[in-house]
Amino acid sequence: MIPSQMLKGTLEGCILKVISVKETYGYEISQELQGYGFSNISEGTIYPLLLRMEKNGYIQAQYRDSLVGPKRKYFSITPIGEQELDNFVGSWKLLERAVNRLFTGGGKEE
């Protein structure tokens, strides 16, 4: 299980990645993340992030009819969101490299 404090800084970027692949809704995002090993991410965690990302202009929402119940709010990534996702990937790679160097004894950067 991944501790929630570790997830906090990376979850928004991961959600943006899921949305960048296809338009999707909250529950489906939760299921997709679980498929990648994010085991304890509830919709209650995802929805506040989706609202914040929508306010920041990273994603946009559209209500659509559902075959099995009420309308669903589908999210798609915006050009600003694509840029934010690119920034996240760049930052993630820097962090990943630093942590790997520290834990594998790769030495300090000069």
C-alpha positions in Angstrom: 0.0 0.0 0.0 1.3 3.4 -1.0 1.1 5.9 2.0 -1.3 8.8 1.3 1.4 11.4 2.1 3.5 10.0 -0.7 0.6 10.0 -3.1 -0.4 13.6 -2.3 2.2 15.3 -4.6 1.8 12.9 -7.5 -1.8 12.0 -7.7 -2.8 15.1 -9.7 -0.3 14.3 -12.4 -1.4 10.7 -12.5 -5.0 11.8 -12.9 -4.1 14.2 -15.7 -2.3 11.3 -17.4 -5.4 9.1 -17.2 -7.6 11.9 -18.6 -5.1 12.6 -21.4 -5.6 9.1 -22.8 -9.4 9.5 -23.1 -12.4 11.4 -21.8 -13.5 9.8 -18.6 -15.4 10.2 -15.3 -14.5 10.0 -11.6 -15.3 6.4 -10.9 -13.6 5.2 -14.1 -10.5 7.3 -13.1 -10.4 5.5 -9.8 -10.7 2.1 -11.4 -8.0 2.9 -14.0 -5.6 4.0 -11.2 -6.3 0.8 -9.3 -5.4 -1.2 -12.4 -1.9 0.4 -12.2 -1.5 -0.4 -8.5 -2.9 2.6 -6.8 -5.0 0.5 -4.4 -6.6 2.9 -2.0 -7.7 5.9 -4.0 -11.3 6.5 -3.4 -13.6 8.7 -5.4 -13.8 11.0 -2.3 -10.1 11.7 -2.9 -10.4 12.1 -6.7 -13.3 14.5 -6.9 -11.8 17.4 -4.9 -8.7 17.1 -7.1 -10.9 17.1 -10.3 -12.6 20.2 -9.1 -9.3 22.0 -8.4 -7.9 20.9 -11.8 -11.1 22.2 -13.5 -10.8 25.6 -11.6 -7.1 25.8 -12.7 -8.1 25.2 -16.3 -6.3 21.8 -16.7 -9.4 19.9 -17.5 -12.9 20.6 -18.7 -16.1 18.8 -17.8 -19.2 17.9 -19.7 -22.3 16.1 -18.5 -23.4 13.2 -20.6 -26.2 10.6 -20.4 -25.4 7.3 -18.9 -27.0 4.0 -19.8 -27.1 2.9 -16.2 -28.2 5.9 -14.2 -28.0 9.6 -13.9 -25.8 11.8 -16.2 -22.1 11.5 -15.7 -19.5 14.3 -15.6 -16.9 13.5 -18.2 -13.5 15.2 -18.0 -11.1 16.0 -20.8 -7.7 17.6 -20.7 -7.2 21.1 -22.0 -4.1 22.6 -23.7 -3.1 24.1 -20.3 -3.6 20.7 -18.7 -1.3 19.1 -21.4 1.4 21.6 -20.5 0.9 20.9 -16.8 1.2 17.2 -17.5 4.5 17.8 -19.4 5.8 19.8 -16.5 4.8 17.0 -14.1 6.6 14.4 -16.2 9.7 16.6 -16.2 9.7 17.1 -12.5 8.9 13.4 -11.9 11.9 12.4 -13.9 14.2 14.7 -11.9 12.8 13.3 -8.6 13.0 9.7 -9.8 16.7 10.2 -10.9 17.6 11.8 -7.6 15.9 9.1 -5.4 17.4 6.3 -7.5 20.9 7.8 -7.3 20.5 8.1 -3.5 19.3 4.6 -3.0 21.5 2.8 -5.5 24.7 4.5 -4.5 25.0 6.2 -7.8 26.9 9.1 -6.3 26.2 12.8 -6.0 25.8 15.0 -9.1 28.7 17.4 -9.5 
